[in-house]
Amino acid sequence: MKNKVQKTIEKIKPMLEADGGSVELLGVDEKTGVVTVRLTGACGCCPHAAMTLKNVVERMIKEEVPEVKEVTVG
């Protein structure tokens, strides 16, 4: 599952990099389906970071890897 999540994150990165940010995978808990990421660059301090996390990062990861139940920031 971790490899699938990492591949999806690599697809997401160019979108965030266009705005000066990025996302980094910190961990995948396969038992609970929780993925932990870190938003970096402009995304790390952006007031819209929570919205980006839920509406872009979490949505895309869940679409690509249905076993994922939630994406959190670590």
TORKOL-4160 file (C-alpha; in steps of 0.2 Angstrom, whole numbers, padded with zeros to 4 digits, m for minus):
74
<pt num="1" X="0000" Y="0000" Z="0000"/>
<pt num="2" X="0014" Y="0012" Z="0004"/>
<pt num="3" X="0021" Y="0011" Z="m0014"/>
<pt num="4" X="0004" Y="0015" Z="m0021"/>
<pt num="5" X="0002" Y="0030" Z="m0010"/>
<pt num="6" X="0020" Y="0036" Z="m0014"/>
<pt num="7" X="0016" Y="0035" Z="m0033"/>
<pt num="8" X="0000" Y="0045" Z="m0030"/>
<pt num="9" X="0010" Y="0058" Z="m0020"/>
<pt num="10" X="0022" Y="0059" Z="m0035"/>
<pt num="11" X="0007" Y="0064" Z="m0046"/>
<pt num="12" X="0001" Y="0077" Z="m0034"/>
<pt num="13" X="0018" Y="0086" Z="m0031"/>
<pt num="14" X="0019" Y="0095" Z="m0048"/>
<pt num="15" X="0002" Y="0103" Z="m0044"/>
<pt num="16" X="0008" Y="0109" Z="m0027"/>
<pt num="17" X="0025" Y="0114" Z="m0034"/>
<pt num="18" X="0017" Y="0126" Z="m0047"/>
<pt num="19" X="0012" Y="0136" Z="m0031"/>
<pt num="20" X="0028" Y="0135" Z="m0022"/>
<pt num="21" X="0024" Y="0120" Z="m0011"/>
<pt num="22" X="0025" Y="0101" Z="m0010"/>
<pt num="23" X="0020" Y="0086" Z="0000"/>
<pt num="24" X="0031" Y="0073" Z="0008"/>
<pt num="25" X="0025" Y="0055" Z="0014"/>
<pt num="26" X="0029" Y="0052" Z="0032"/>
<pt num="27" X="0020" Y="0036" Z="0035"/>
<pt num="28" X="0007" Y="0023" Z="0031"/>
<pt num="29" X="m0003" Y="0013" Z="0044"/>
<pt num="30" X="m0009" Y="m0001" Z="0034"/>
<pt num="31" X="m0020" Y="m0008" Z="0049"/>
<pt num="32" X="m0030" Y="0008" Z="0051"/>
<pt num="33" X="m0028" Y="0015" Z="0033"/>
<pt num="34" X="m0021" Y="0032" Z="0039"/>
<pt num="35" X="m0008" Y="0041" Z="0029"/>
<pt num="36" X="0003" Y="0054" Z="0037"/>
<pt num="37" X="0010" Y="0068" Z="0026"/>
<pt num="38" X="0020" Y="0084" Z="0028"/>
<pt num="39" X="0015" Y="0099" Z="0018"/>
<pt num="40" X="0031" Y="0109" Z="0014"/>
<pt num="41" X="0036" Y="0125" Z="0006"/>
<pt num="42" X="0022" Y="0138" Z="0003"/>
<pt num="43" X="0010" Y="0124" Z="0008"/>
<pt num="44" X="0017" Y="0123" Z="0025"/>
<pt num="45" X="0012" Y="0140" Z="0030"/>
<pt num="46" X="m0003" Y="0143" Z="0018"/>
<pt num="47" X="m0019" Y="0148" Z="0026"/>
<pt num="48" X="m0028" Y="0136" Z="0014"/>
<pt num="49" X="m0017" Y="0121" Z="0018"/>
<pt num="50" X="m0031" Y="0111" Z="0027"/>
<pt num="51" X="m0042" Y="0113" Z="0012"/>
<pt num="52" X="m0027" Y="0108" Z="0000"/>
<pt num="53" X="m0025" Y="0093" Z="0011"/>
<pt num="54" X="m0043" Y="0087" Z="0011"/>
<pt num="55" X="m0048" Y="0093" Z="m0006"/>
<pt num="56" X="m0033" Y="0088" Z="m0016"/>
<pt num="57" X="m0021" Y="0077" Z="m0007"/>
<pt num="58" X="m0033" Y="0066" Z="0003"/>
<pt num="59" X="m0046" Y="0065" Z="m0012"/>
<pt num="60" X="m0033" Y="0059" Z="m0024"/>
<pt num="61" X="m0025" Y="0047" Z="m0013"/>
<pt num="62" X="m0041" Y="0039" Z="m0008"/>
<pt num="63" X="m0046" Y="0038" Z="m0027"/>
<pt num="64" X="m0030" Y="0029" Z="m0031"/>
<pt num="65" X="m0028" Y="0019" Z="m0015"/>
<pt num="66" X="m0046" Y="0014" Z="m0009"/>
<pt num="67" X="m0038" Y="0006" Z="0007"/>
<pt num="68" X="m0034" Y="0023" Z="0013"/>
<pt num="69" X="m0047" Y="0030" Z="0025"/>
<pt num="70" X="m0039" Y="0046" Z="0030"/>
<pt num="71" X="m0024" Y="0058" Z="0027"/>
<pt num="72" X="m0017" Y="0068" Z="0041"/>
<pt num="73" X="m0003" Y="0080" Z="0043"/>
<pt num="74" X="0012" Y="0075" Z="0054"/>
